[in-house]
Amino acid sequence: SKDRPKDAPKGGSTTTSTFLAACRGEKVDHVPVWFMRQAGRSLPEYRKLREGVPMLESCTRPEMVVEITMQPVRRYGVDAAIFYSDIVVPLKAIGVDLDIVPGTGPVVAKPIRTVKDVEPQLRELTPADVPYVTESVRGLVSELGTTPLIGFAGAPFTLASYLIEGGPSRDHRLTKELMYRDPATWDALLGRLATIAATFLRVQVKAGAKAVQLFDSWAGSLSREDYVKYVKPYAKRVLDAVADLDVPRIHFGVGTGELLGEMGDAGADVVGVDWRVSLSDALARVGSGRSVQGNLDPTVLFAPDEVMRAKATAVLDAGRKARGHVFNLGHGVLPATDPDALKRLVDHVHAYEVR
Ligand code: CP3
């Protein structure tokens, strides 16, 4: 608001959230900023806390979840917190045999390949399966004050890719093979993943999350035609299933330059943009009815300070034409990133004159 003292921290300390305003396309007095993977290995305080605790176990310990989520909020004064969890947490919670291997990512013991694998492995998720999520979000909301918490889930295609491939994949060959070959299994699998993702989001919002982000990280591996036919309907189901909760819905993927219009059309209020497409091109594709989030290349944090500032300013300048702009990186913070560089970036974004 305009009577906020000039030296007041910009983060989330205002009474109405700048982040939520930008998501809704309302007027803001500064450009809000947060970072995907702002919590995690780039922070020494995170590495210390996580010592000896496996990733997925850490997600079930509310005290740890609250502390890890808060770490970047305290350090950087970002305008939003992102819930510390993982896209595979709801799958683990319904009993899928999987683990997160450091340096690799999610690894699934018995990959899903036929329709007979779907039902026994993937039952519906209920809120009672993830009591630690509800407890963690409640704890966070009271700790965060007016800084909004973003809840999230993995989108059906990205979750399916891990379940079918058994782990990370470069070409998603097995996933697409099943998609083309076996429409009934595909529908059973993505339909079930859509309801799981929707429940996971609803649990977080009911516990106090103020926005949600649907991560379809690997959707960029698809042509637009295939995205529309095989993937968009299931992402839409997830986004539609939380529409009544009245929180902004962010929809993000990597390498999705050609899909941005469709990803917005799936039911997003905000479309996340990676760095491979310029924000001005992204605006043209997303249209004027939605806000955008992004899109500085995460490796720019390793550039000299003046280069970083110039590139961030270019993103901010392009964002002026958006209905609303949430500053972010084009994908997650790289583990080797210097936290001081991220702090300088937050200060630079907050100092940018919006009027
Ligand atoms: O600040 C945050 O963003 C924290 C919450 C968060 C994590 N994972 C924590 C995490 C979020 C939003 C995710 C989502 C996620 N997980 C996605 C979608 C986002 C994206 O990156 O596109 C995906 C694809 C995953 C699957 C996954 N989990 C990967 C690829 C990895 C990295 C593996 C590695 O070691 O490089 C994980 C593990 C993971 N999830 C870590 C964190 C902080 C690292 C775990 C560690 O500390 O060892």
Boltz pocket constraint, residues with backbone or C-beta under 6 A from the ligand:
constraints:
  - pocket:
      binder: B
      contacts: [[A, 35], [A, 36], [A, 37], [A, 38], [A, 39], [A, 40], [A, 41], [A, 50], [A, 55], [A, 82], [A, 83], [A, 84], [A, 85], [A, 86], [A, 87], [A, 88], [A, 100], [A, 101], [A, 102], [A, 103], [A, 104], [A, 105], [A, 106], [A, 152], [A, 215], [A, 217], [A, 332]]
      max_distance: 6.0
